[in-house]
Amino acid sequence: MLTEISLQHFKCFTSLKLPLAPLTLLSGANATGKSSVLQALILLHQTLHFSQASADLTLNGYAIQLGTIGDVVDQISGRRNIVIGLKSKSFECSWTMESNDRRKSTFPIRNLIWREFPDWKQNLQLIESDTLLNNLLPVTLNESPHALSTVKSLSHLSYISANRSGPREVYPVPIDNLYPSVGVMGENTPWYLSVFDQKEVLPKLRYPGETSFYLRRQVDAWMQNIFPGVSIAVEQIPDTNLVKLLIRTSNATDFLRPQNVGYGITHILPIVTACLGASQGDLIIIENPESHLHPAAQSAVGEFLAIAASAGAQIILETHSDHILNGIRKAVKKRVIDPQNVLIHFFSQRQNREGNVEQISSPQIDRKGNIDYWPDSFFDQFEKDLQHLINWES
């Protein structure tokens, strides 16, 4: 499990060290760097997906498309390199990418610096034209269980973007199944449910009272917790690479096409499926889980994500929803998840163009679900608007 990500000269960050927990919530104003943190992790995953032997960071691929080197180097302090670093409890590594050609769409890795348990001795590997990498690591590290465990969390990463596919007549069967997932837009969810329907869900994530431990039944149980009465069915269409998704909203109705039920169901289904399909230590990145959801459903999703993190998955989510936050706080108060396993990072704009200050505050949750301090603009718009209305002169 990752415990920290560090960035240098990457997009809007001159220098950043951001602690990570089993459940990490990123919030803040638009265009303050939340997505950039997620993108750094996704770039490493995307590079592994493109080629396990690659010595170039893949800026444009199946998960994200960031353009050229000039688009990802910090325009205030950067010149021609970026550094992305990761830490776990037993291994840490940083990759330095450098190039003089800012128009390139791949970013050559020039060196790696790493340390590992138990001696934590610093090692440096320069990347020459004939240097071999395997899984973003020097070949010599492929015998290290600590290094391999860190890379595994990247290779098994599931990323669910804010731009989800929503209701469709049919859904695709993915061509590339090297890293099976629900898909960046959730488009592979029906296929994933049909193929992995007998996968056992992590013990602590099994819905209370549901006798089946398998993915398919567990997805139904958790979806009904969020949307009472909802049930899901999937059918592979014979002689095609297509899967059909059917949904009913109560036991009294027939299964319907997704177009005939609310958007919220198809937008949350990939998130529920990805979490329930996760293995111990898998990393799941989620953008805006609250999309198209009623406030009560948002709160239920917050609790569900806390349960998934306590069960063994690592979840990093970006959200603008106070209901998601409050669902997590409720889970802490219910002792579903330890407050030490939840981190909140609130992002705001740089103070000035010359400075190196990225404003990140990290309020803490106590065992009762209380937050120790509320930075300005941290989920406080309701109170601000209410105060305005109370003082509104007639």
For each residue, the residues with C-beta under 8 A, 3 or more apart:
1: 22 88 89 153 281 314
2: 5 20 86 87 88 150 153 283 314
3: 19 20 21 87 88 89
4: 17 18 19 20 85 86 87 92
5: 2 16 17 18 20 37 40 41 84 85 86 87
6: 15 16 17 18 83 84 85 86 87 94
7: 10 11 13 15 16 18 36 37 40 82 83 84 85
8: 13 14 15 16 82 83
9: 13 14 73 74 77 78 79 81 82 83
10: 7 13 16 36 40 72 73 74 78 82 83 84
11: 7 33 36 39 72 73 74
12: 31 32 33 36 74 350 358
13: 7 8 9 10 16 33 36 74 358
14: 8 9 74 76 77 78 356 358
15: 6 7 8 356
16: 5 6 7 8 10 13 33 37 358 360
17: 4 5 6
18: 4 5 6 7 37 345 360
19: 3 4 343 362
20: 2 3 4 5 24 314 316 343
21: 3 24 309 340 341 342 343
22: 1 309 310 313 314 315 337 341 342
23: 305 306 309 314 315 317 328 337 341 342 343
24: 20 21 315 316 317 342 343 344 345
25: 317 319 324 325 328 342 343 344 345
26: 34 37 38 316 317 318 319 345 347
27: 34 318 319 320 325 344 345 346 347 378 379
28: 32 33 34 345 346 347 348 377 378
29: 32 347 348 349 377
30:
31: 12 349
32: 12 28 29 347 348 349 359
33: 11 12 13 16 28 36 37 347 358
34: 26 27 28 37 38 318 347
35: 38 39 287 318
36: 7 10 11 12 13 33 39 40
37: 5 7 16 18 26 33 34 40 41
38: 26 34 35 41 42 159 285 287 316 318
39: 11 35 36 42 43 64 66
40: 5 7 10 36 37 43 44 84
41: 5 37 38 44 45 154 157 283 285 316
42: 38 39 45 46 63 64 157 159 285
43: 39 40 46 47 57 58 59 64 66 84
44: 40 41 47 48 57 84 86 95 136 154
45: 41 42 48 49 63 154 155 157 159
46: 42 43 49 50 58 61 62 63 64
47: 43 44 50 51 54 56 57 58 61 136
48: 44 45 51 52 54 135 136 151 154 155
49: 45 46 58 61 62 63 155 176 178 179
50: 46 47 54 58 61
51: 47 48 54 58
52: 48 134 135
53: 132 133 134
54: 47 48 50 51 58 133 136
55: 108 109 127 131 133
56: 47 106 107 108 109
57: 43 44 47 95 97 106 107 108 109
58: 43 46 47 49 50 51 54 61 106
59: 43 65 66 67 68 69 71 72 105 106 107
60: 64 65 66 67 105
61: 46 47 49 50 58 64 65
62: 46 49 176 184
63: 42 45 46 49 159 184
64: 39 42 43 46 60 61 184
65: 59 60 61
66: 39 43 59 60 71 72
67: 59 60 70 71 72 105
68: 59 71 72 102 103 104 105
69: 59 72 73 80 99 101 102 103 104 105 107
70: 67 73 102 103
71: 59 66 67 68
72: 10 11 59 66 67 68 69 82 107
73: 9 10 11 69 70 78 79 80 81 82 102
74: 9 10 11 12 13 14 77 78 82
75: 78
76: 14 350 353 354
77: 9 14 74 356
78: 9 10 14 73 74 75 81 82
79: 9 73
80: 69 73 98 99 100 102
81: 9 73 78 96 97 98 99 110
82: 7 8 9 10 72 73 74 78 96 97 107
83: 6 7 8 9 10 94 95 96 97
84: 5 6 7 10 40 43 44 94 95 97
85: 4 5 6 7 92 93 94 95
86: 2 4 5 6 44 92 93 94 150 154
87: 2 3 4 5 6 91 92
88: 1 2 3 91 92 146 149 150 153
89: 1 3 117
90: 116 117 146 149
91: 87 88 114 115 116 117 144 146 147 149 150
92: 4 85 86 87 88 114 115 116
93: 85 86 112 113 114 137 147 150
94: 6 83 84 85 86 112 113 114
95: 44 57 83 84 85 109 111 112 136
96: 81 82 83 109 110 111 112 113
97: 57 81 82 83 84 107 108 109 110
98: 80 81 107 108 110
99: 69 80 81 102 104 107 108
100: 80
101: 69 104
102: 68 69 70 73 80 99
103: 68 69 70
104: 68 69 99 101 107
105: 59 60 67 68 69
106: 56 57 58 59
107: 56 57 59 69 72 82 97 98 99 104
108: 55 56 57 97 98 99 127
109: 55 56 57 95 96 97 112 127 133 136
110: 81 96 97 98 126 127
111: 95 96 124 125 126 127
112: 93 94 95 96 109 124 125 127 137 138
113: 93 94 96 122 123 124 125
114: 91 92 93 94 122 123 125 137 141 147
115: 91 92 120 121 122 123
116: 90 91 92 119 120 144 146 147
117: 89 90 91 120 146
118:
119: 116
120: 115 116 117
121: 115
122: 113 114 115
123: 113 114 115
124: 111 112 113
125: 111 112 113 114 131 138
126: 110 111 131
127: 55 108 109 110 111 112 131 133
128: 131
129:
130:
131: 55 125 126 127 128 138
132: 53 138 139
133: 53 54 55 109 127 136 137 138 139
134: 52 53 137 138 139 142
135: 48 52 142 148 151 155
136: 44 47 48 54 95 109 133 151 154
137: 93 112 114 133 134 141 142 147 151
138: 112 125 131 132 133 134 141
139: 132 133 134 142
140: 143
141: 114 137 138 144 147 148
142: 134 135 137 139 147 148
143: 140
144: 91 116 141 147 148
145: 148 149
146: 88 90 91 116 117 149 150
147: 91 93 114 116 137 141 142 144 150 151
148: 135 141 142 144 145 151 152
149: 88 90 91 145 146 152 153 281
150: 2 86 88 91 93 146 147 153 154
151: 48 135 136 137 147 148 154 155
152: 148 149 155 156 281
153: 1 2 88 149 150 156 157 281 282 283 314
154: 41 44 45 48 86 136 150 151 157 283
155: 45 48 49 135 151 152 179
156: 152 153 179 279 281 282 283
157: 41 42 45 153 154 179 282 283 284 285
158: 181 182 274 278 282 283 284 285
159: 38 42 45 63 181 184 285
160: 164 182 184 185 186 270 271 274 284 285 286 287
161: 164 184 185 287
162: 287 288 291 318
163: 185
164: 160 161 185 186 266 267 270 291
165: 168 171 183 185 186 187 266
166: 258 263 266 267
167: 257 258 259 261 263 266
168: 165 171 187 245 258 259
169: 244 257 259
170: 237 242 243 244
171: 165 168 187 188 189 190 191 242 243 244 245
172: 187 188 191 241 242 243
173: 191 236 241 242 243
174: 177 180 183 188 191
175: 241
176: 49 62
177: 174 180
178: 49
179: 49 155 156 157
180: 174 177 192 195 196
181: 158 159 188 192 274
182: 158 160 186 188 189 192 270 273 274 277
183: 165 174 186 187 188 189 192 270
184: 62 63 64 159 160 161 187
185: 160 161 163 164 165 270
186: 160 164 165 182 183 189 266 267 269 270 271
187: 165 168 171 172 183 184
188: 171 172 174 181 182 183 191 192
189: 171 182 183 186 192 193 245 269 270 273
190: 171 193 194 234 243 244 245
191: 171 172 173 174 188 194 195 234 236 243
192: 180 181 182 183 188 189 195 196 273 277
193: 189 190 196 197 215 216 219 232 234 273
194: 190 191 197 234 235 236 243
195: 180 191 192
196: 180 192 193 199 215 277
197: 193 194 214 215 216
198: 214 215 216
199: 196 214 215 277
200: 213 214 215
201: 205 206 213 214 215 218 276 277
202: 205 206 278 279 280 311 312 313
203: 206 213 311
204: 307 310 311 312
205: 201 202 218 275 276 307 308 311 312 313
206: 201 202 203 210 213 218
207: 210 218 221 222 225
208:
209: 221
210: 206 207 217 218 221
211:
212: 216 217 218
213: 200 201 203 206 218
214: 197 198 199 200 201 217 218
215: 193 196 197 198 199 200 201 218 219 273 276 277
216: 193 197 198 212 219 220
217: 210 212 214 220 221
218: 201 205 206 207 210 212 213 214 215 221 222 276
219: 193 215 216 222 223 232 269 272 273 276
220: 216 217 223 224 230 231 232
221: 207 209 210 217 218 224 225
222: 207 218 219 225 226 272 276 304
223: 219 220 226 227 230 231 232 265 268 269 272
224: 220 221 227 228 229 230 231
225: 207 221 222 228 300 304
226: 222 223 230 268 272 297 300 301 304
227: 223 224 230 249 264 265 297
228: 224 225
229: 224 248 249 250 251
230: 220 223 224 226 227 247 248 249 265
231: 220 223 224 247 248 251 255
232: 193 219 220 223 245 246 247 269
233: 245 246 247 248 255
234: 190 191 193 194 243 244 245 246
235: 194 243 244 246
236: 173 191 194 242 243 244
237: 170 240 242 243 244
238:
239:
240: 237
241: 172 173 175
242: 170 171 172 173 236 237
243: 170 171 172 173 190 191 194 234 235 236 237
244: 169 170 171 190 234 235 236 237
245: 168 171 189 190 232 233 234 258 266
246: 232 233 234 235 255 256 257 258
247: 230 231 232 233 255 256 257 258 261 265 266
248: 229 230 231 233 251 253 254 255 256
249: 227 229 230 253 256 261
250: 229 253
251: 229 231 248
252:
253: 248 249 250 256
254: 248
255: 231 233 246 247 248
256: 246 247 248 249 253 260 261
257: 167 169 246 247 260
258: 166 167 168 245 246 247 261 265 266
259: 167 168 169
260: 256 257
261: 167 247 249 256 258 265 266
262: 265 292
263: 166 167 266 267 292
264: 227 267 268 291 292 293 294 297
265: 223 227 230 247 258 261 262 268 269
266: 164 165 166 167 186 245 247 258 261 263 269
267: 164 166 186 263 264 270 291 292 293
268: 223 226 264 265 271 272 289 293 297 301
269: 186 189 219 223 232 265 266 272 273
270: 160 164 182 183 185 186 189 267 273 274
271: 160 186 268 274 275 286 289 301 305
272: 219 222 223 226 268 269 275 276 304
273: 182 189 192 193 215 219 269 270 276 277
274: 158 160 181 182 270 271 277 278 284 286
275: 205 271 272 278 284 304 305 308 313 315
276: 201 205 215 218 219 222 272 273 308
277: 182 192 196 199 201 215 273 274
278: 158 202 274 275 282 284 308 312 313
279: 156 202 282 312
280: 202 312 313
281: 1 149 152 153 156 312 313 314
282: 153 156 157 158 278 279 313 314
283: 2 41 153 154 156 157 158 313 314 315 316
284: 157 158 160 274 275 278 308 313 314 315 316
285: 38 41 42 157 158 159 160 315 316 317
286: 160 271 274 289 305 315 316 317 318
287: 35 38 160 161 162 317 318
288: 162 291 318 319 320 321
289: 268 271 286 293 298 301 305 317 319 321 324
290: 293 298 301 319 320 321 323 324
291: 162 164 264 267 288
292: 262 263 264 267
293: 264 267 268 289 290 297 298 301
294: 264 297 298
295: 298 299 323
296: 299 300 323
297: 226 227 264 268 293 294 300 301
298: 289 290 293 294 295 301 302 321 323 324 327
299: 295 296 302 303 323 324 326 327 330
300: 225 226 296 297 303 304 327
301: 226 268 271 289 290 293 297 298 304 305 324 327
302: 298 299 305 306 321 323 324 325 326 327 328 329 330 331
303: 299 300 306 307 327 328 330 331 334 336
304: 222 225 226 272 275 300 301 307 308 327
305: 23 271 275 286 289 301 302 308 309 315 317 324 327 328
306: 23 302 303 309 310 327 328 331 332 336 337 342
307: 204 205 303 304 310 311 331 336 337
308: 205 275 276 278 284 304 305 311 313 315
309: 21 22 23 305 306 313 314 315 337 341 342
310: 22 204 306 307 331 336 337 338 341
311: 202 203 204 205 307 308
312: 202 204 205 278 279 280 281
313: 22 202 205 275 278 280 281 282 283 284 308 309
314: 1 2 20 22 23 153 281 282 283 284 309
315: 22 23 24 275 283 284 285 286 305 308 309
316: 20 24 26 38 41 283 284 285 286
317: 23 24 25 26 285 286 287 289 305 324
318: 26 27 34 35 38 162 286 287 288
319: 25 26 27 288 289 290 324 325
320: 27 288 290
321: 288 289 290 298 302 324 325
322: 325 326 379 382
323: 290 295 296 298 299 302 326 327
324: 25 289 290 298 299 301 302 305 317 319 321 327 328
325: 25 27 302 319 321 322 328 329 344 379
326: 299 302 322 323 329 330
327: 298 299 300 301 302 303 304 305 306 323 324 330 331
328: 23 25 302 303 305 306 324 325 331 332 337 342 365
329: 302 325 326 332 333 365 369 370 371
330: 299 302 303 326 327 333 334 369
331: 302 303 306 307 310 327 328 334 336 337
332: 306 328 329 335 336 337 338 339 342 365 366 367 368 369
333: 329 330 367 368 369
334: 303 330 331
335: 332 338 367
336: 303 306 307 310 331 332
337: 22 23 306 307 309 310 328 331 332 341 342
338: 310 332 335 341 342
339: 332 342 364 365 366 367
340: 21
341: 21 22 23 309 310 337 338
342: 21 22 23 24 25 306 309 328 332 337 338 339 365
343: 19 20 21 23 24 25 362
344: 24 25 27 325 362 363 364 365 371
345: 18 24 25 26 27 28 360 361 362
346: 27 28 360 361 362 363 375 378
347: 26 27 28 29 32 33 34 358 359 360
348: 28 29 32 359 360 361 375 377
349: 29 31 32 359
350: 12 76 353 355 357 358 359
351: 355 357 359
352: 355 357
353: 76 350
354: 76
355: 350 351 352
356: 14 15 77
357: 350 351 352
358: 12 13 14 16 33 347 350
359: 32 347 348 349 350 351
360: 16 18 345 346 347 348
361: 345 346 348 375 378
362: 19 343 344 345 346
363: 344 346 371 372 373 374 375 378
364: 339 344 371 372
365: 328 329 332 339 342 344 369 370 371 372
366: 332 339 369 370 372
367: 332 333 335 339
368: 332 333
369: 329 330 332 333 365 366
370: 329 365 366
371: 329 344 363 364 365 374
372: 363 364 365 366
373: 363
374: 363 371 378 379 380
375: 346 348 361 363 378
376: 380
377: 28 29 348 380 381
378: 27 28 346 361 363 374 375
379: 27 322 325 374 382
380: 374 376 377 383 384
381: 377 384 385
382: 322 379 385 386
383: 380 386 387
384: 380 381 387 388
385: 381 382 388 389
386: 382 383 389 390
387: 383 384 390 391
388: 384 385 391 392
389: 385 386 392
390: 386 387
391: 387 388
392: 388 389
393:
394:
